[in-house]
Amino acid sequence: MDTIKIGEGVVAHKDWSALDALLGERIRHRRRAQRISLKQLAECSGISIGLLSQIERGLSSPSLRVLASLADALKLDLADLFGDDPPEPSAKEKIVVRADERKKLSFWRTGISKELLTPQVQDSTLDIFLVVLDPGGTTGSQLYSHAGEEGGVVLEGSIAIHVDGREHRLHAGDGFRFQSTLRHSFWNIGPGTARVLWVNARPKTGKRDAKR
């Protein structure tokens, strides 16, 4: 049976409830570590307290947009939710991530998964992901934004990116870059799986003010 690696644990490919439970536990742990109530996090992230409670209990699977909103409200990077271990204190201590060490998040309800290709390092401003979009995979109709800049290249398949009111269609070999503060979304427009090398860069210092 195919498996998906989540942090240090391995769960069955079709055991989606286990994936949701692991992700919900990470969100709850980080919220409590910052002494933030459910109500406070719900208000800061712009989602209902009921949905947040369901996500933390593993009863609902968050979309990429919702997860990005939660990470921003917790002043975390999306990569911080890829595993249970804290980031490495220094880039000098962790430089390489082997293929079998990659941490992965699967947004199975929307047909998108992300593999973290770079080490989790404290105070790092750069993350590189392999984004996989199944046929029909999408971040949804609601646009989202966050601090920083992002770019990448389509390795396989075809995708569309909606940025600041404009739609851009990309195919294998095409590259892109845009400010993450611009409202955006993306989806698979081809009949097969699309794979994208996706880079997220964030400001070195300062409060990250997302606009949703």
Secondary structure as GFF3:
##gff-version 3
##sequence-region A 1 212
A	DSSP	beta_strand	3	6	.	.	.	ID=ss1
A	DSSP	beta_strand	9	12	.	.	.	ID=ss2
A	DSSP	alpha_helix	16	33	.	.	.	ID=ss3
A	DSSP	alpha_helix	38	45	.	.	.	ID=ss4
A	DSSP	alpha_helix	49	56	.	.	.	ID=ss5
A	DSSP	alpha_helix	64	73	.	.	.	ID=ss6
A	DSSP	three_ten_helix	78	81	.	.	.	ID=ss7
A	DSSP	three_ten_helix	91	93	.	.	.	ID=ss8
A	DSSP	three_ten_helix	99	101	.	.	.	ID=ss9
A	DSSP	beta_strand	103	107	.	.	.	ID=ss10
A	DSSP	beta_strand	112	116	.	.	.	ID=ss11
A	DSSP	beta_strand	126	133	.	.	.	ID=ss12
A	DSSP	beta_strand	149	156	.	.	.	ID=ss13
A	DSSP	beta_strand	158	163	.	.	.	ID=ss14
A	DSSP	beta_strand	166	171	.	.	.	ID=ss15
A	DSSP	beta_strand	175	179	.	.	.	ID=ss16
A	DSSP	beta_strand	184	188	.	.	.	ID=ss17
A	DSSP	beta_strand	194	201	.	.	.	ID=ss18
###
